[in-house]
C-alpha cells in the first residue's frame, strides 16, 4: 500500500524525480516537525515558518541523507538546528539571555494548544479518554510546559524528543550531533531540576541514575 512505503524508498523516488513522493514525506512528518518546533519556540508563526524552511532544506539536500539511518531524526536535526539558531539570534540581537528568552518569545495563550497538536492522531481511537481524563491530561501537559521553561532550550529539546516524541538516546544524540553519553547525562540533570514538580513525577515516574555510564532508567515506552 502507498501509505506504508518506507521513508528511504520515498527518498529514492524523490531523488529520481518523483515530486509526489516528497509530498508523501511532508504529509507523513509535518505534524511531528511542527510539534517539536512549537514546543521549543512556543510561537505558532515561528514554528510554521521554520517547519516550511526545514522541509525546503530537506528537499534541497536530500542527496546527503544516509539511507542506512532512520529518516525522521535526520529531518528533525534540520528543523531543530533552524529553531535553535533562531533562538540564538534572539539572544544575540535583543540582549536576552537563554534563561530569559521565554519572556520575549512565547505566546502564552497558545501554550496548551501547542502541546496538544497531533496527540489525538498519535494515540489513536483505542486510547480515547473520557472527558474527565482528557481534562486531567491537559492540566498535566500545561504544568509540564511551564516547568520546562526553567531549562535552557537545548535541554528542553532533549526532554521533548525523549518523552514526547519517544526517540531513543541514539536518535537524540544524532539529532543534536553529540554522543549518547552526553544526552543521558544532560537528560538526568534536566530531570533533577524538575524533580519537585508533581505533574512530571506523574508523567515520568521515578528515574535511577547509573553513575558508571551516565544512563537514566525511566518508566516510559520509548525505545532504548
C-alpha positions as CSV (number, residue, x, y, z in Angstrom):
1,X,0.0,0.0,0.0
2,X,1.2,3.5,-0.8
3,X,0.8,4.8,2.7
4,X,3.2,2.1,4.0
5,X,6.0,2.9,1.6
6,X,9.2,3.2,3.7
7,X,10.8,6.6,4.1
8,X,14.0,5.5,2.4
9,X,12.0,4.4,-0.6
10,X,10.2,7.7,-0.8
11,X,13.6,9.4,-0.7
12,X,14.9,7.2,-3.5
13,X,11.8,8.0,-5.6
14,X,12.2,11.8,-4.9
15,X,15.8,11.7,-6.0
16,X,14.7,10.0,-9.1
17,X,12.4,13.0,-9.9
18,X,9.1,11.9,-8.3
19,X,7.8,15.0,-6.6
20,X,4.7,13.2,-5.4
21,X,7.0,11.0,-3.3
22,X,8.3,14.1,-1.5
23,X,4.8,15.3,-0.9
24,X,4.2,12.0,0.9
25,X,7.2,12.6,3.0
26,X,5.9,16.0,4.0
27,X,2.4,14.7,4.8
28,X,3.9,11.9,6.9
29,X,6.2,14.0,9.0
30,X,4.8,17.5,9.1
31,X,2.8,17.1,12.3
32,X,5.8,15.8,14.3
33,X,8.1,18.5,13.0
34,X,5.5,21.2,13.9
35,X,5.0,19.7,17.3
36,X,8.7,19.7,18.1
37,X,9.2,23.3,16.8
38,X,6.1,24.7,18.6
39,X,7.1,23.1,21.9
40,X,10.5,24.6,21.6
41,X,9.6,28.0,20.3
42,X,6.1,28.4,21.7
43,X,5.2,30.7,18.8
44,X,2.8,29.5,16.2
45,X,4.0,31.6,13.3
46,X,7.7,31.0,14.0
47,X,7.0,27.2,14.2
48,X,5.2,27.2,10.9
49,X,7.8,29.3,9.1
50,X,10.7,27.2,10.4
51,X,8.9,24.0,9.5
52,X,8.4,25.2,6.0
53,X,12.1,26.1,5.8
54,X,13.1,22.8,7.2
55,X,11.3,20.9,4.5
56,X,12.7,23.1,1.8
57,X,16.2,22.4,3.1
58,X,15.4,18.7,3.4
59,X,14.4,18.7,-0.3
60,X,17.5,20.7,-1.4
61,X,19.9,18.5,0.5
62,X,18.1,15.1,0.2
63,X,21.1,13.5,-1.5
64,X,23.1,14.0,1.7
65,X,20.7,11.8,3.7
66,X,22.3,8.4,4.7
67,X,19.6,5.9,3.7
68,X,21.1,3.4,6.2
69,X,19.8,5.6,9.0
70,X,16.2,6.4,10.0
71,X,14.8,9.4,8.1
72,X,12.9,11.2,10.9
73,X,15.9,12.0,13.1
74,X,17.7,13.4,10.1
75,X,14.7,15.7,9.3
76,X,14.4,16.6,13.0
77,X,18.1,17.6,13.0
78,X,17.5,20.1,10.2
79,X,14.4,21.5,11.8
80,X,15.8,21.8,15.4
81,X,19.1,23.4,14.1
82,X,17.0,26.1,12.5
83,X,14.9,26.6,15.7
84,X,18.0,26.8,18.0
85,X,19.6,29.2,15.5
86,X,16.5,31.4,15.7
87,X,16.6,31.4,19.4
88,X,20.4,32.2,19.5
89,X,19.7,35.1,17.1
90,X,17.1,36.4,19.5
91,X,19.5,36.2,22.4
92,X,22.3,37.9,20.5
93,X,20.3,40.7,18.9
94,X,17.8,41.5,21.6
95,X,20.1,41.2,24.6
96,X,18.1,38.3,26.1
97,X,19.8,35.5,28.0
98,X,19.0,31.9,27.4
99,X,17.3,32.0,30.9
100,X,15.1,34.9,30.0
101,X,14.4,34.3,26.3
102,X,11.0,32.8,27.2
103,X,9.5,36.1,28.3
104,X,10.2,37.7,24.9
105,X,9.5,34.7,22.6
106,X,6.3,33.0,23.6
107,X,2.6,33.1,23.1
108,X,1.1,32.1,26.5
109,X,-2.4,31.8,25.3
110,X,-1.4,29.1,22.8
111,X,0.8,27.1,25.1
112,X,-1.6,24.3,25.9
113,X,-2.9,24.1,22.4
114,X,0.6,23.8,21.0
115,X,1.5,20.9,23.2
116,X,-1.7,19.1,22.2
117,X,-1.1,19.3,18.5
118,X,-1.3,15.9,16.9
119,X,-1.7,14.0,20.2
120,X,-5.1,12.5,19.3
121,X,-3.7,11.3,16.0
122,X,-0.7,9.7,17.6
123,X,-2.6,7.9,20.2
124,X,-5.4,6.6,18.0
125,X,-9.0,5.7,18.8
126,X,-8.1,2.8,21.1
127,X,-6.6,5.3,23.6
128,X,-9.5,7.7,23.7
129,X,-10.0,9.4,27.1
130,X,-13.2,10.2,28.8
131,X,-13.8,14.0,29.3
132,X,-12.5,14.0,32.9
133,X,-9.3,12.1,32.0
134,X,-8.8,14.3,29.0
135,X,-9.1,17.4,31.1
136,X,-6.6,16.0,33.7
137,X,-4.2,15.2,30.9
138,X,-4.4,18.7,29.6
139,X,-3.7,20.1,33.1
140,X,-0.6,17.8,33.4
141,X,0.7,18.9,29.9
142,X,0.1,22.6,30.8
143,X,2.1,22.2,34.0
144,X,4.9,20.4,32.1
145,X,5.0,23.3,29.6
146,X,5.5,25.8,32.5
147,X,8.1,23.6,34.1
148,X,10.3,23.2,31.0
149,X,10.7,27.0,30.9
150,X,13.2,26.7,33.7
151,X,15.5,24.8,31.3
152,X,17.7,26.2,28.5
153,X,16.4,25.4,25.0
154,X,18.9,22.6,24.2
155,X,17.8,20.8,27.4
156,X,14.2,21.4,26.6
157,X,14.7,19.9,23.2
158,X,16.2,16.7,24.8
159,X,13.1,16.4,27.0
160,X,10.8,17.0,24.1
161,X,12.5,14.4,21.9
162,X,12.7,11.8,24.6
163,X,9.4,12.0,26.4
164,X,7.0,13.4,23.8
165,X,8.4,12.1,20.5
166,X,9.8,9.0,22.1
167,X,13.1,9.0,20.4
168,X,15.9,6.7,21.6
169,X,19.0,8.1,23.1
170,X,21.0,7.3,19.9
171,X,18.4,9.1,17.8
172,X,18.5,12.2,20.1
173,X,22.3,12.2,20.0
174,X,22.1,12.1,16.2
175,X,19.6,14.9,16.1
176,X,21.8,17.1,18.4
177,X,25.1,16.0,16.9
178,X,26.6,14.7,20.1
179,X,27.3,11.4,21.9
180,X,24.7,9.2,23.6
181,X,26.5,9.5,26.9
182,X,26.2,13.3,26.8
183,X,22.5,13.1,26.1
184,X,22.0,10.7,29.1
185,X,23.9,12.9,31.5
186,X,22.1,16.1,30.3
187,X,18.7,14.3,30.5
188,X,19.4,13.2,34.0
189,X,20.4,16.7,35.1
190,X,17.4,18.2,33.5
191,X,15.1,15.8,35.3
192,X,16.9,16.6,38.5
193,X,16.0,20.3,38.1
194,X,12.3,19.4,37.5
195,X,12.1,16.6,40.1
196,X,9.9,18.5,42.5
197,X,7.1,19.2,40.1
198,X,4.2,16.8,40.7
199,X,3.0,16.7,37.1
200,X,6.4,15.5,36.0
201,X,6.5,12.8,38.7
202,X,3.1,11.6,37.5
203,X,4.1,11.7,33.8
204,X,7.5,10.0,34.2
205,X,7.6,8.1,37.4
206,X,10.9,7.6,39.2
207,X,14.3,7.7,37.5
208,X,17.5,6.0,38.6
209,X,20.9,7.3,37.6
210,X,23.7,4.8,36.8
211,X,26.9,6.6,37.6
212,X,29.0,4.2,35.5
213,X,27.8,5.3,32.1
214,X,25.6,8.3,32.9
215,X,22.5,6.5,31.8
216,X,19.0,7.0,33.1
217,X,16.4,4.3,33.5
218,X,12.9,5.7,33.1
219,X,9.3,4.4,33.2
220,X,8.5,5.2,29.6
221,X,7.5,3.2,26.5
222,X,10.3,4.9,24.5
223,X,12.8,2.8,22.8
224,X,16.2,2.1,24.3
